[in-house]
Amino acid sequence: MDLQAIWFFLWVLLWAVYFITDGFDLGIGTLLPVLAKNEDEKRIIYNAVGPLWDGNEVWLITAGGVTFAAFPMVYAVMFSSLYSALMLILFALIIRGVSFELRGKLESPGWRTLWDGCLFVGSFVPALLFGVAFANIFQGIKFDAQGVYQGTLFTLLNPYGLLGGVLFLLFFLVHGALWLAIKTEGSLHDRAAAAAGKLWPVLLVAAVLFLIATKFTTPIYANYLKHPALFLFILITVIALLGIRVFLARKNYWKAWFSSAVAIIGATFFGFIGLFPNMFPSSIDSAYNLTAYNSSSSALTLTIMFTLAVIFVPIVLAYQFWAYRLFKGKVTKEDLAREEAY
């Protein structure tokens, strides 16, 4: 496997890791108005993700950085074509982060309600728009030979794009509800587990619809038909998706969460495996497609990046594993009395 192909799959893996880690944060923030019934439960929800959310977003920065360094042409065209959607995501992530820090600064109920609303918006908007953006990439973006986008934000809000947005949102809602079931106890735990159970069949329907729509809207299945062994990725994703329901029924929430993580990885790889070697296809003319080969940096740059990745990524993973292990316990009302609590 050549360097371009290696970095293509590493690039997809970084996005998948981001969706696994920050995905449950986004899901929990979106579920906050539904699951939290009083101030203590709101604070428990904040503290269930508070020590981890900013570390999770490191993977978003890493994915963006790799796009810039390894595939600069893709970075240029992607961030100009999807500018409006990406700026909305950026602003939403900013107000989400600020809500964690400012909510507890005043005792005013109105002040806290304001930042609860910001957490909801700052979680819901990225969860939806990431799915819209990736679904549009799967079907092709309307850009010309010069890489100039020939559409608007509303061009991206087409039926297939919106279906992708709904699918991502549902993945994150289930993922977040499972994390909350792991981290809480009592009635909040029960509501989180029940929410995951109710959302799962909706997620399953959305996933089936997305697979069917992909057949008629994108060229993704061409690679799968050319290399039937690739259908194994879809099979693993389906098994993981079904595994969520099996482990939920057994009340084994950790295994259900890991099944959800595998399903998210599979859903992310599903489209890009079908696109390979294309990374950012044009819906105007396939001759304008940006691939892992015509948009990559030099071999020397990719080699240096790979060497650095081999050294530093395991360090980041070890640190994040330590952080998750450190905060693995349930969040209780007693924890809210601590000075560092949100």
C-alpha positions, -999 to 999 in steps of 0.1 A, spaced: 0 0 0 14 34 -10 17 65 12 -14 82 -4 -36 52 3 -22 49 39 -30 85 46 -64 82 30 -74 55 54 -57 72 84 -77 104 75 -109 84 75 -99 67 108 -93 101 124 -128 113 115 -142 80 128 -124 84 161 -137 119 164 -173 108 158 -169 81 185 -154 103 211 -172 137 206 -203 119 192 -216 109 226 -209 145 239 -230 159 211 -257 133 217 -259 141 254 -260 178 248 -289 173 224 -308 151 249 -303 175 279 -337 192 276 -355 158 274 -337 138 300 -329 163 328 -358 170 351 -342 192 377 -310 212 384 -291 183 400 -298 161 370 -286 189 346 -254 192 366 -249 155 366 -252 155 328 -227 183 325 -203 165 347 -207 132 328 -190 148 298 -173 178 314 -138 162 320 -137 147 286 -153 169 259 -123 192 252 -100 162 249 -124 145 225 -123 176 202 -86 171 197 -95 145 171 -114 170 151 -84 193 151 -62 164 141 -85 154 113 -86 189 100 -48 192 104 -42 160 85 -65 172 57 -44 204 54 -10 188 56 -15 155 37 -42 166 11 -39 204 8 -60 206 -24 -89 187 -7 -86 210 23 -88 241 1 -118 230 -20 -136 213 10 -133 243 32 -144 267 5 -173 245 -8 -186 237 26 -177 270 41 -212 280 54 -218 246 69 -184 244 85 -187 279 100 -220 270 115 -204 239 130 -175 260 143 -197 286 159 -219 259 174 -189 241 189 -177 274 204 -209 282 222 -211 246 234 -176 249 249 -184 283 265 -216 269 280 -196 244 301 -175 272 315 -200 299 321 -232 281 331 -222 279 368 -208 314 371 -241 329 383 -269 314 404 -296 330 382 -321 304 367 -323 325 336 -286 325 332 -284 288 335 -313 283 311 -295 304 285 -264 283 286 -285 251 286 -300 263 254 -265 270 240 -254 235 249 -284 221 231 -279 242 200 -241 237 201 -246 199 201 -276 195 178 -262 217 149 -228 199 145 -244 165 149 -268 172 121 -244 192 98 -215 168 100 -239 142 86 -252 166 59 -216 174 49 -204 138 47 -235 126 28 -230 154 2 -193 143 -2 -206 108 -8 -229 119 -36 -205 146 -50 -201 183 -44 -210 209 -71 -175 223 -79 -159 231 -112 -124 225 -127 -110 254 -107 -124 240 -74 -150 268 -72 -183 257 -56 -213 263 -78 -240 261 -51 -251 275 -18 -257 262 17 -292 252 6 -278 231 -22 -263 209 5 -297 206 22 -309 181 -4 -329 150 5 -299 127 6 -278 152 26 -306 157 51 -310 119 54 -273 117 62 -277 144 88 -306 126 105 -286 94 105 -256 110 121 -278 127 147 -295 94 156 -261 77 159 -249 104 183 -282 104 203 -280 66 209 -243 68 216 -249 97 241 -278 80 258 -257 49 263 -229 69 278 -253 86 301 -267 52 312 -231 42 320 -223 73 340 -255 79 360 -277 61 384 -313 62 396 -341 77 376 -318 96 353 -300 63 344 -334 47 337 -345 75 314 -312 74 295 -314 37 290 -350 39 279 -341 67 255 -314 45 239 -340 17 236 -366 40 219 -341 57 196 -325 25 184 -353 13 161 -355 48 146 -317 46 140 -321 12 124 -348 25 100 -327 56 91 -296 33 84 -316 11 61 -331 40 42 -296 55 39 -282 23 25 -310 22 -1 -307 59 -10 -270 55 -14 -276 29 -41 -296 54 -62 -278 86 -53 -241 78 -52 -215 57 -70 -203 42 -37 -215 6 -44 -193 4 -75 -162 -4 -54 -181 -29 -34 -194 -48 -65 -159 -47 -79 -144 -61 -47 -172 -82 -30 -150 -88 1 -156 -51 10 -192 -60 19 -177 -74 51 -174 -39 64 -212 -34 59 -219 -68 76 -197 -58 106 -215 -25 109 -249 -42 107 -239 -67 134 -226 -39 156 -259 -20 151 -279 -51 161 -254 -57 190 -265 -24 205 -301 -38 210 -289 -71 223 -267 -56 249 -293 -30 258 -317 -59 265 -291 -75 288 -285 -41 305 -248 -44 296 -244 -7 287 -206 -7 282 -208 -34 256 -238 -16 240 -216 16 239 -187 -2 223 -211 -18 197 -223 17 190 -187 28 185 -180 0 161 -212 9 141 -200 46 139 -166 35 126 -183 12 100 -207 40 89 -178 64 85 -157 39 65 -187 27 45 -188 58 22 -151 64 18 -143 28 10 -168 31 -18 -153 64 -30 -116 54 -29 -94 67 -43 -118 97 -46 -118 119 -15 -138 149 -27 -158 140 -58 -174 166 -81 -210 162 -91 -204 184 -122 -178 162 -139 -158 132 -125 -127 147 -142 -127 173 -115 -127 147 -87 -100 152 -60 -84 119 -52 -58 106 -27 -33 108 -56 -40 141 -74 -44 162 -42 -17 148 -19 14 165 -6 48 152 -17 61 118 -7 86 134 16 59 153 35 38 122 38 68 102 50 76 128 77 40 129 88 38 92 90 69 90 112 55 117 135 21 99 136 38 66 146 55 84 175 29 108 188 -5 92 182 1 63 206 11 89 232 -22 108 227 -42 75 228 -24 65 260 -33 99 276 -69 97 265 -72 61 278 -58 73 311 -83 102 312 -113 79 305 -100 54 331 -96 82 357 -132 94 352 -148 60 346 -170 61 377 -206 72 379 -214 108 386 -235 111 417 -251 140 437 -222 139 461 -198 147 433 -217 180 426 -204 193 460 -168 192 448 -151 225 439 -142 213 404 -177 202 395 -197 220 369 
